[in-house]
Each structure stands twice: as structure tokens, then as C-alpha cells.
């Protein structure tokens, strides 16, 4: 492996960065779509997160198979298959928009909602396989350790860029009727990106560092699950993805919910229009981009353990302040759809603090992944697949948070985020130590 890493992998590295962007684009579509289906189908907060949940729960089904695919058919063919599946997923969401219109005027056909959920689920298969490819590849190209973390952080920057523009595009390209079909321009764009990525990747040479033969070593009694720090790291990824998604999605629901609810028992919101709210949520993802660029710049000099400790502690502090400070008004930049220009919008300071959490969540993924696979050697490929299973937390935790928001209010739901960040702090300080160094990994 040492000699392999001396080769020039600039083009494969750029391709992995592009795939990171696609992962964010597909995943991020569920945020604006969650607001749309809530209004179109008259859903509760927790129900509006089911598309997001379907997208992430797909990881639980595809994570291990994706790891096997990586081992058996290699990085390139696994990524090509993932892109094709992603195209199908977006197409199914598109068709759900048409089915939803097959109802009496003023109503929505719920079959369209279920087809939308199926499309989100299929899209989850795609992003799971892509994640299984890009994370170990970038970590390997970087040579593991701090350099490997640095590469994953730079890849995460591309992920954040995609996540930043999705809510903005979702708000800008959203039709006046606020329906799934009203976002057809965004869906066409997504399908075009998949088609272009397939062609470009097909023409690109990708190294295959972890492809193994079909013969199984019957004498090997160990696996990635033999390592305590990997198992605890997989749980850390479960809660992390829930934190990353939950902070933004629930904030978006909070901002767009009416100030005076139409029925008793429904939590009050801020009454901000979807376009403005989408832009403000975009700031969260933009700050994740900034944080990952900073993480990439300093990643070779500062350990993943230190970085994860600092951002987990800071994230806990920001969320606690957001929960308990009074709703003092502050100005934040937002996109005005009518003038196609940026302007300042008044929002509560609580929202600003939650958006600032993007700086903290930005480097958590790379730090956790780097710590969890450190020292795994030949078990890295399957570890990446098992890792992806736990990404389903991005669907489960926000749904739980949405349920708590329905019964206790939006800000009270952020106790879920506090508990999850506390676990990541524990993992950074204690759980990330490799106590199984006696296992042979060559």
C-alpha cells in the first residue's frame, strides 16, 4: 500500500469529491421536499420527516451488501451502479408528483406520497453505496491517519457545497403550487447530474485497493466488529447523522410553521416563507462547508480526536443557548426570490445559534470515520459497509425529534441533539482508543 500511495491519484480524487457532492444533493432534496409534502398532504411534523427517514433507513438494508459489492466488484463498478440507482430513485419521486395530482381539486392523492417515500428509499440505496466508496477511498489516498482525515474533510467540503445549494434551489425552483410536481425543475436537474456523473465516471480510471478474491479465509476468526473502537464509532455515526440532519430539518419546520396554528395541539412556528427559510437553512450547510475547508486545512496537524472533542463541546453549548435564550431578533442574510438578490431578514437569535452549529457538525463525520477505521487494515472495506448501516440514524433521530416537536414544541425537541452530541464527546475522549491492537490486520 505504501508504494501505491505514491502514484498520482489526482483524477480519482477529484471524482470522489464529485461523488461527495452528489451524495449531498440527493440527501438534501428531502429537506425542502419535507416542507412541501407536509403542506401538500396535510401531514404532522413527524410524518413530514418520513421521506428523510426512508432515505436514511435504506442504509440499514444496503450498508452490508454495499461493503460486499466493494470487495467483489470494486470501487468503480459499485459507484456506477449507485449512480444508476440514484437516477431511478429521483425518477420515482418525480412520478409520485404526478400521481398526487390524480385527486379531486383541493385534495392530494396519498398514493403520490407513498410513491415519493419509495423514491426516497431507492435514493437511499444510491447514496449508501456512494458513501461506501468515497470514504475509504479518500482515507486510503491520503494514507490514513491525519492525512486520511484531511482528505475526507476536503471531500466533505464538496458534500457541504451540495447541501448548501439544495435548499436554496428547492426554494427558488419550487413552483407556486407548493407540490412535489412543482419542484420538477430541481428533479430534472438531479437526474441530469446523475446521467453526467455516470458518463464521466465510466471514462475515469479508479484504483482498487481493497478488492479481494472470492475465496474466504476460513481461518480468519476476526472482522471489523472485533474492534471495540469501530463498534463505538459506528454508533457515533448513527447519532451524528441524526444530529446533522435533525438540526436543519426541524429548524426549517419551525421557521415555516404558522405563528398561530390552525388546530389545537399543533406547535407554533415563526411563519417565515419557505424560500427565506430555505436560504437560512442553506447558511447551516454553508457553514458546514466553511468548517470542512478549515478542517481540511488543519487536518494534517491536528488529530481527529482533538477536533471531535472541540466541536462536540461547542455544539452542545450552542444548542443549549438556542434552547434557553429569549427570542431576541437578529438579522441574517436570505435570498429574495422576487428580486433575485440577497437581503437581511429578521429571525430569532435561537435560529442563528442553531445555524452556527454547522461549523461544529462539519468535521464530525470525517473525524469519527477516521478514528473508527484506524488500524483496521484488511477489514476496512467491510467496515465501511457496516458503517453505512448506521447512517440510518439520519432518518430515525429526526423522526423522533419531529415527534417530540409535535407534543412538546420545536425547541424542546433539541434535547435529542444534546444527548447525541454528548455521546460523540464520549467517543472522542474515551471510545475511540483502539484496544484490540493484538489482531493481525495485514
Phi, psi and omega in degrees: 000326182301317181290323181301322184289349179278348180289163178274107182250033182300312182295312176301323179298315178297324178294321177296322176298319180295322178292325175301319178299316182296322178303314181292322183297314181292315181294318184293339178300332183289341180290299177296327178294329177297319177294320183294311183291332176300316181283318184294321185253003179064052186264160171282170181301315183293326179290328179293342180267003183291327176296316176298318180297316179299320180299319183273327179295335176303331178300324182296330180272329189257347186302306181293313176303324179296322177297319177295318178301318180299319181288323189269317184250353174093172185293313187295311183291328175295317180293320178298317178298320180298318180295319178297318179296321179297320178299317179296318181300313179295324178297321179293319176301317179301315181294328177299327178297321178291317181298324181298337181277350182276063181210162177305151182304135180089000179233169178232134178289116183295341176300326177298324178294318181292324176293321175302316179298321177297318178297320178296323179295315178296320176300327178296324175302317182297307184291332175297312180296321179296317178298322180297330179279308195286325184292306178294329179297310180293322178297321180289315178302324178284346178089016180073187179058211181297323180293321177297318177298321180298316180296318179295324179293319178294321175298320177298333177296319177294323176299316180293325178298315177298317180294331180291318186277340183297309179295329178292313177296321179300321178286318183288319183273357180293133179289165181294338183276356178053054178230168176303315180297334178291347178260021186302328179297318178293321180291321175298320178299316180298315180295324178294321179297318178298314181299316180295317181297322180299314181295314182296315181294323180300327182268002183254135175279128182240130177294152182235074187286340188239013178291134181239164178286169181284348180285134181260136177281101185292341182274351181276108182267000183252165176207182177300329181286357175282350183258120182299317184293334176287316180299316178292327178290324177298320176294324178297322177293322178305310182283328180298311183296325175298321178293311183303314183283317185297319181303311184285314185295315181290325176297321178296316177297319180298315182292323186271347179291146181296148178295323177246103183301149181285340180219156183291143179092351178270128183296142179285149178242204183254349177069028180273140181293156187300322181295313179296316179298320179298322178292320180294319175296327176300330177296323177302312181289329176295319178293329174295322176299313179300314181298321180289326174296319177295316179299321178293324181291324184255357187298331181285343183251335182245133185292154177300323180299315180294316181298316181293324178297314183294312185288329177294317179296315180294321179297318177300316181297316181295318181292320178298318177297319179298326183284328190247347176286148175294159184280071176283136182284138174225163180258133176230148180290140178214158182267127178266111184296328184286325182257354183055041181219161177273145176212167180269134179240143179278127175222158176296149180300334179301319179294317179300317180296320178294321178294326178295340177299341177302328177295330182276313182291343186306314188255006182294315182303306182300319180295315181294314181299315182298316179292322186287328182261358180299126177083011181272337177055240185293348180269003186296318183299310180292328177299321179297320178295316178296324177302317183294331177304320186283351177293347177301345175302335178293342175261327185282310183296315177298326178294318176297318179296320178296322178296317178295322178299323180295326186256339185231353181108157185297312185291326178297333181293344183283359170297330176300318180294319180301311181297321180293318179293327178296322177294319179297326176295318176300317181297318180297318186278324189234309192288344185276356181286131178280108181258009182241044183289353179280348181280130180284128185242005181275000000 
